[in-house]
Amino acid sequence: MNISKATKAAAIMVLAGLGLTACGSGGGGGIDGATQKSGAAGTTTITFAAAMFAESGRGPKLQALLDDFNKSQSEVKVEPASIPFASFAPTIFTQMGGGVGPDLIRFDISDFYSGVEAGLLEPLDGHIEAKDYKFLAPDKYNLVDGKRYGVTFEISNYALLYNPTLVPTPPTTFDEFLTAAKAATKDGAYGFGFRTTMPEQAGMWQDLSNFVYGFGGNWSDGEKLTLNSPDVVEGITKFRDVYAAEVTPKGADASTYRRMFGDSKLGMEIDNGGVPAILFGQTPSLPLDAVKSPFPEDTVGQILTPLVMNASSKNKEASAKFVKWLLEPANQAKLQLVLGAGNPATKVERTAEELKAMPFVDTYDSLTDKGRPFVVEGFETKTPDIRKIVVEQAIKVLQTGEDPKAAMDAAQKTAEAQISR
């Protein structure tokens, strides 16, 4: 992604146009922009914003990790800024757009690229030495125009979760998958859950992408859009075939069908590595296992969340101290325990206890090098616009019987016009 000064200026104007003005005054530092000090003399307090703090399962564990850092030394104290996922990006960009906000932020990858384009993120090259770490393959997405703007906080791959009591034999092909979904759809239970409505646009894009990636498609070739390529059309067609098979709770959002899975009312879902922890939080004795998605290609969707530094922070040195602590092998192992079936920035071997408690984790770990984030390569900051166009056309395919090829031809034409403006 090449970013010119004009592009940066335009991005900041877009943020301003969305009402993203400063909430507070002063220069960077804490969540309100003020440089903070704890009660202990000489201790600098920094803030770390992450939607994960609001999660009932992993939030307290992440707080405990911060407590470990705070106890390990007395120079820096890190405090959490808990913001719900739905309002996270608008809240953070509101503050950062005005030169204030938290010192460190855990961003989704699409928000990460928007922050880079707007010039809101601090390059990390002068703060950490990348050569000192053995980063996993997805680390490449933290680099823009040769500069490092983030380090990976979490890699969460997608796999097929299934309930062995409803699906005794996990499917390995699409035909087996559809057969298993039909067999599990009975007595108030459904075979499969995914998102198929506009209110769930972002989630539906993830679900669509898993089908597209699994059938060899990609939304672009890095230079031009490929929304109507044969492989993409095949993925959309298979998505439609599942919807038409009457094996899903149509219209259900993710929280609903995940709750159904936790109640043994859903046989399968293709979901990310953070979900098993949520499901076990609901039902500790839940029968659950995971296998690779039953599609021809091994490429899977991947949620990637970089840890970034606010360019306006007054506490960059203190923030870098926490980042470097987090990248130490022992602390990467602690973070991996917080993440569950997700991976941190570097390779961490699972313990025997982890593998016993989460036998499905091997499946998720095996897909790390095969994952692809949910951004359109070469059009990262345009992804939200492209996503909306694609999802609108896919819903037409599901609800009105629109031909998948015609729908994606229309998506290609509309998206090309949109990104050329």
N, C-alpha and C positions, 0 to 999 in steps of 0.2 A: 504494500500500500504506500504510494507516494503522496506526501502531504506538502502542498505549497503554502506560502504565507496567505495567499488569497483564500485557499480552502480553509485554513485555520480560522481566518476572520469570518468566513461564511458560517462555519460550524458554530462559532460563538454567537453569531447573530441568530441562528436557529434556536440555540438554547435560550437566548433572551426572548425570542418570539414565543417560546413555550411558557413564559412567565418565570424563567429560572433566574431570579435575582437574588441578591444576598439576603440571608436570614441572619443578621448580626453585623458586627462591625469589627474593624481591626484586621491585622494580618494573620495568616494561617495559624495552625495550632490545634486546639481542641475542637470539639464538635461545633462550638459557637465561634470558632476562629481565634480565641484568645490563647496565648501561650500560657500553659498552666504549670504550676509547681505543686508538689505534694507537701504535706506537713514537714517531711524530713528535709533538712537543709541540703541544697545541692541536688535534689532529686527532680528530674524533669518528667512530667506526666504527659503521655501521648495518648491519643484516642485511636481506636481501631474499629472501623465500621464494617459490619457483616450481617447479612440477613440471617445467617446461621444462628446467631445469638438468640433469635426469636423462636427457634425450633425447640419443641418440647423434649426431643430425645437427645440431639447432639449439642444444643445450646449450652446446657450446664457443663458438658464435658469440655467444650471449647473454653468456657470461663475458667475451668480448672487448669487448663493448659496455660492460660494467661497468668494465673496465680503462681504456677511453677516458675515462670519467667520472673515475676516480681520478687519471688523469694530467693532467686538465684543471685541477685545483685541489688545494689541500692542506688545506682545512678539513674535508672529509668524505671518508671512505673507505667504500665500500659493499662488503659481502661476501655471497656467495651462500649460501643454505641450500637444499641439494638434497634434496628429499623425493620419493620415487616417487609417481606419481599415485594408485595404489590406497590408499595410507595418508595422502595429503596432508591432506585435510580433517580427519579425526579427530585427526591429530597437531597441526595448527595450532589447532584448537578446544580441544584438551586444554590447550595452553599459554595461549591467550588467555582461556579460561574461568577461569584462575587468576591473571589479571592480569600474565602474562608473555608471552614469545613474540617473534617477529621484528618489526622495525619496519614493514616493508613486505611486503605479500603480494599475489601474483597469484592471485585467486580465480576459479573458475567462477561463472557468474551465479547459480546456485541457492544456492551457499554464500555468495555475497555477500549475498543477501537474508536468509539465516539469521543472518549476522553483524550485519546492521543491526538485525534484530528483537531480537537478544539484547543490543544496546547495546555491541557489542565493537569497532565501527569508529569512527574519528575523522572527523567532518564536515570536508570539505576547503575549505569556503567561505572560511574565514579564512586558508587557506594558499596558494590560487591564485586568480587572477582569471579566471573563465571567459570573460569578454568579450575577453580577450587572445588567444583561440584560436578557430580555425574548426573546431570539432569536427564529425565525421561524424554522420549521422543516429542511429546506435545509441547515441550519448552520452546520450540521454534515459533510458536504463535505469540510468544511474549516479545518478539523482536519486530520492529517496524523500521524500515529504511536503514537496517543495520544497527539500530539502537535498541537497547533493552529498556522496556518500560514496565516490566513486571516479572515476577517469579511465580511459578505455579503454586497455588494454594491447594487446589483439589482437581483431580481428574476423575470424572464419574462416567464410566462407560455404560452403554445400554446392552441388555441381554434379555432373554425370554425368561421371566419369572413364571413358575407354574406350581400349582397345588397338586401334589402326587395323589391325593385322595380323589380328585376330580379328573386329573390327567395322569393315569398310571404310567404311561410311556411317553417321555418327552419327544415331540416331533423334531425331525431333522430336515424335512423338506416342506415346501409350502403346501403341497397336497396333503401331507400327513398333518400339518398344522390345522388346515381347514377341517379335516375329518375329526380331529381331536376336539376342536372348538364346537363342532356340531354335536358330538357325543356328550360333551359336558353341559350343553344347554338343555336343562330339564329341571323339574322340581324347584323352580324359582331361582335357579342358578344360570349363569351365562358362561360361555366358553372363553370370551376375550373382551378386553376393554381398551378403548382408545378414544381420543378426543376428535370430535367432528363438528364443532360449532364455532361461529365467529367470536363469541365471548372468550373462548379458549384458544384464540388465534395463535399465540406463542407456543402453547403446548401442542396444538394440532400440527404446527410447522415441524416440531420435533418428531412427532409420530409419522408424519408424511416423509420426512427426511430419512428415517430409519428404513422405510420401505424402498425409497428411491435409492439410497446407498446400497441396500441389500440386493437390489436387482441391477447393480452396476452403473447406476446413474449418478450424476452430479449436477448441481444447479448452474455451474459455469465451468469453463476450461481455464480459468484464471485471467482471461483477457476478454472473453465475450460470454454472454448468457447462453445456456443450453437447456432452457426450461422445456423445450419441445423435442428434445432428442429422443430417440427410440427407447433408450434405457429408462429415462425419466418417465416417459409415457407408460412403460410397462409397470414401473413401481406404482404410479397413480392408479393404473388399472387393477392391480392386485389389492390395493387399498380399498377400491370400490367393491371388489369381489367379496372381501371380508364383511363390509358394511351390508351388502345385499344378501348375505347368507343368513341374516337374522340371528346372529350368535352374540351380539353385543347389546348392552343397555344403551340404546341410542339416545343421544343428547346428554348423557352423564358427563359431568366434569371429572377431572382427575381425582379430586378428593373423594368423590362419591364412589367411583369404581375401585379405588384403592381400599376404601372402607369395606366394600363388598368382598374384595379379595381377603381382607383380614377376617371377615365373617364366613369364609369358605363359601361365598356365593359367586365367585368368579374364578374360572380355571386358570387363565393366563393373562399376562400383560407384558408388553415390551417396555421395560422401565430402567431407570438409572440406578447406579450402585448405592445411592443414598436412601432408596425406598425400602429395602429390607429392614433397616433400622426403624423406620416409621411403622412398618407393618408389625414387627416384633414388639414395638412399644404398645400397639393396640392389643395384640394377642401373642404373648410370649411362647405359647405352645403351638403356634400356627405351623401346619405342614407347608414347607416352602423349599424350593430348589431352583436352580437356574442353569440354563444352557445357552449356547450361542443362538441368536435369532435364526429361525429356520428358512433362511433365504440363500440363494446361490452364492453370493459374495460374502467375504468375511468382514468387509468394511461396516462399521457400526457408528451410530451417532455417539457423540461424546460431549458432555457438559464440561467446559473448561473454565475455571475461575482463577484469574490472576490476582495476586496480591500486589497492589500498587501504592505509590507514595504521592500525596497531594503536592503539586508543584508550588503551592502557596504556603506549605507548612513552614513554620519557623523552627521546627524540631527535626530537621532532616537527619542529623547525626544520631540523635536518640532513636529515631525510627529505624535507621539502618542497623542499629545495634540489635533491635528486636528481630529484624528480618534475618540477620546473620545467625542469631541464636536459633531461630526456627529452622534454619537450614542445616544445623548440626545433626549428624546421624541419629543420636539418641532422641532428639526432639522431633525429627521426622517420623521416627517410630511411634512416638506419643501421638503425633498428629494423625497418623494413619489409623490408630485406634479410635480417635475421635470421628474420623470420616467413615468408618465401617468398611463397606466394600469399595470405597474410593481409594485413590492413590494420591500421595503428596507429590512434591517436585522431584524427588529422587527415589531410586529403587530401595525398597525396604522389604526384607524377607519376612513372611508371615510366621508367627510363632505356632507351635503345636496347639496351644490353647485357642488361638484365633481360628485355626482351621477346623478344630473340633466344634467350636461354637457356631462358625459360619462356613459350612462345607461348600457352599456355593461361591465363596469368594475367589476360588481358583479360576472360575469361569470369567468373572469380571476382570481379574488381573491379567488374564491371557489376552484380553482384547485391547489393552492400553496402546500398543503400537499400531493397532488397526483402526483406531477411532478417528473420526472427523468431526470437528465442531459444527455447530448449527449456524454458520455464517457462509455467505456466498463469496468464495475466494475471488479476490480482485475487486470486490464490491462490498467490502465488509461494512462500511458505514451506510451503505444503501440497503443492507439486508432487511431492515424493518419495512421499507417500501416494497421490496420484492416479495417478502413474506406475505404481506397483506394481499397482494395481487394473486399470488399462487393459491393461497388458502381460499380466497373468494371463488376462484375457478374450480378448485377441488370440491368445494361444497356444492357447486352446480352439478358436478359429475355425480355426487352422492344423492342429491335431493331431486334433481330434475331429469336425470338420465342423459345429461350432456355427454357426448362422445369424448373420452379422455384426450385423444389427439387434438380434436377441435378446441377443447378447453385450454390445453397447454399451448397451442398455437396462439390463442388469444392472449394468454398470459405472457408469452414471449414478446408479442407485439406491444402490449401495454407497458411492460417493464422496460423494454428498450426505449420507448418514448419517455418514460418517467426518469430514467437515469441520465438521459441525454440533456435534460433541462439545466 
